[in-house]
Amino acid sequence: MHSPAFEKLCQQVALLKHQAEQFDRAKLFAKNRYMQAQPSLFDRAIFTTKSMALTDYVTEIEDELKSLPPVDHRHAYQYAIERISNQVHAVFNVIKSTPVWLKENKSNFKAKAKQQVYKHAVKKIMQSSHELYDELKQNHEFERRLNLMIEERKLKMSSASATQAKELNIEILALHARLGRCRKAISATEDKIQQVEKQQLR
């Protein structure tokens, strides 16, 4: 069973595909010599695809989603979800920050001012999104360490004296309490990421 982050990502990709198709149909880069001279819209660190059509990048995202590592390979799965999420944000940013797109979709004189406000908001959202993913990564690392510490103490129990076993039990209970708090923090951070991503989709 996939995580809520995966379900959310699938919804975003479906919306992104629709917007990318509209964007490509509008041929917004056709009259821009600078853009036409570019071999690719994105850095190779983000996408392996080389194209000036956004739908090609959405296809790469869809392929990545189909070949996710198993959910029980937690760190690899989380890393893949994070990478795909960053790819989704990168494509959304091109759609939302292309001046011609904004000009054609906002025909009043305030368009330019709105564009600057939007760019600033997107930058702020992206920044906070990256910070939240860092926080999530740290919390997952704490969770992993706490699980290891619990397992270590459980192993010691088999050869411990009655007094030692009592102390180990107290330590295990304390570690479980910390693990509970850590998992609450993970859930809270995941909720924050979803809120930030909702803002970005507006």
C-alpha positions in Angstrom: 0.0 0.0 0.0 1.3 3.4 -1.0 1.8 6.4 1.3 -0.5 9.5 1.4 2.4 11.4 -0.1 2.3 9.1 -3.1 -1.5 9.6 -3.5 -1.0 13.3 -3.3 1.8 13.2 -5.9 -0.4 11.2 -8.3 -3.1 13.9 -8.1 -0.5 16.6 -8.7 1.0 14.7 -11.7 -2.5 14.4 -13.3 -3.1 18.1 -12.9 0.4 18.9 -14.2 -0.1 16.7 -17.3 -3.2 18.7 -18.2 -1.5 22.0 -17.7 1.7 20.9 -19.6 -0.4 19.8 -22.6 -2.1 23.3 -22.6 1.2 25.0 -22.2 2.8 23.0 -25.1 -0.2 23.6 -27.4 0.2 27.4 -26.8 3.8 27.1 -28.3 4.9 29.8 -25.9 8.6 29.3 -26.7 8.2 29.4 -30.5 9.0 33.1 -30.9 11.7 33.2 -28.3 15.1 32.7 -29.9 16.9 32.3 -26.6 14.6 29.5 -25.5 14.7 27.8 -28.9 18.5 27.7 -28.6 18.3 25.8 -25.4 18.9 22.0 -25.6 16.8 21.4 -22.5 14.4 23.2 -20.1 15.9 21.8 -16.9 19.2 20.9 -15.4 20.3 17.2 -15.7 20.3 16.9 -11.9 16.5 17.3 -12.0 15.6 15.5 -15.3 17.4 13.1 -17.7 15.0 14.2 -20.4 16.3 16.8 -23.0 13.4 18.6 -24.5 11.6 21.9 -24.9 8.2 20.3 -24.4 6.9 20.1 -20.9 4.8 17.0 -21.6 8.1 15.0 -22.2 9.2 15.9 -18.6 5.7 14.8 -17.3 6.2 11.5 -19.1 9.6 11.0 -17.2 7.8 11.8 -13.9 5.1 9.2 -14.7 7.8 6.6 -15.5 9.5 7.4 -12.2 6.2 6.9 -10.3 5.7 3.5 -12.0 9.2 2.3 -11.0 9.2 3.4 -7.3 11.1 1.2 -4.8 9.0 -1.0 -2.5 7.3 0.9 0.4 9.2 -1.3 2.9 12.5 0.0 1.6 11.6 3.1 3.5 14.6 5.4 2.8 14.9 4.6 -0.9 11.1 5.0 -1.3 11.1 8.4 0.6 14.1 9.6 -1.5 12.3 8.7 -4.7 9.0 10.4 -3.6 11.0 13.5 -2.7 12.9 13.5 -6.0 9.6 13.2 -8.0 8.0 15.9 -5.9 10.9 18.3 -6.7 10.5 17.4 -10.4 6.7 18.2 -10.2 7.5 21.6 -8.6 10.1 22.4 -11.2 7.6 21.9 -14.1 4.9 23.8 -12.2 7.3 26.7 -11.8 8.0 26.9 -15.5 4.2 27.0 -16.2 3.5 29.6 -13.6 6.5 31.9 -14.1 6.6 32.1 -17.9 5.6 35.8 -18.6 3.8 35.0 -21.9 1.6 32.4 -20.1 0.7 35.0 -17.5 0.1 37.7 -20.0 -2.2 35.5 -22.1 -4.1 34.4 -19.0 -4.3 37.7 -17.2 -5.4 40.4 -19.6 -5.6 43.3 -17.2 -2.9 45.9 -16.5 -2.1 44.4 -13.1 -0.7 41.2 -14.6 2.9 42.3 -14.2 2.6 43.2 -10.6 0.7 40.0 -9.9 3.4 38.0 -11.6 6.1 39.5 -9.4 4.0 38.8 -6.3 3.4 35.2 -7.5 7.1 34.6 -8.3 8.0 35.8 -4.8 5.3 33.6 -3.3 6.5 30.5 -5.3 10.1 31.2 -4.3 9.0 31.4 -0.6 6.9 28.2 -0.9 9.7 26.3 -2.6 12.2 27.4 0.1 9.8 26.3 2.9 9.1 23.1 1.0 12.9 22.2 0.8 13.3 23.1 4.5 10.4 20.8 5.4 11.8 17.9 3.4 15.2 18.4 5.3 13.2 18.3 8.5 11.4 15.2 7.4 14.7 13.5 6.5 16.2 14.3 9.9 13.1 13.0 11.7 13.3 9.7 9.7 16.9 9.4 10.7 16.1 9.9 14.4 13.3 7.3 14.0 15.9 4.8 12.5 18.4 5.4 15.3 15.7 5.0 18.0 14.6 1.7 16.5 18.2 0.5 16.5 18.7 1.5 20.1 15.5 -0.4 21.1 16.6 -3.5 19.2 20.1 -3.3 20.9 18.5 -3.3 24.3 16.1 -6.1 23.4 19.1 -8.2 22.4 20.9 -7.5 25.7 17.8 -8.7 27.6 18.5 -12.3 26.7 21.8 -12.4 28.7 20.9 -9.8 31.4 20.5 -10.4 35.1 17.1 -9.5 36.8 18.4 -6.1 37.9 19.9 -5.3 34.4 16.7 -6.5 32.7 14.7 -4.1 34.9 17.0 -1.2 33.9 16.8 -2.2 30.2 13.0 -2.3 30.4 12.9 1.2 31.7 15.3 2.3 28.9 13.2 0.6 26.3 10.0 2.3 27.6 11.7 5.7 27.5 13.0 5.0 23.9 9.5 4.0 22.8 8.1 7.3 24.3 10.8 9.2 22.3 9.9 7.1 19.2 6.3 8.1 19.6 7.1 11.8 19.8 9.4 11.3 16.7 6.6 9.7 14.7 4.2 12.5 15.7 6.8 15.0 14.4 7.1 13.1 11.1 3.2 13.1 10.7 3.2 16.9 11.5 5.9 17.6 9.0 4.2 15.5 6.3 0.9 17.5 7.0 2.9 20.8 6.6 4.4 19.6 3.3 0.9 18.8 2.0 -0.3 22.3 3.1 2.6 23.9 1.3 2.0 21.8 -1.9 -1.7 22.7 -1.8 -0.7 26.4 -1.7 1.5 25.9 -4.7 -1.2 24.3 -6.7 -3.6 27.2 -6.3 
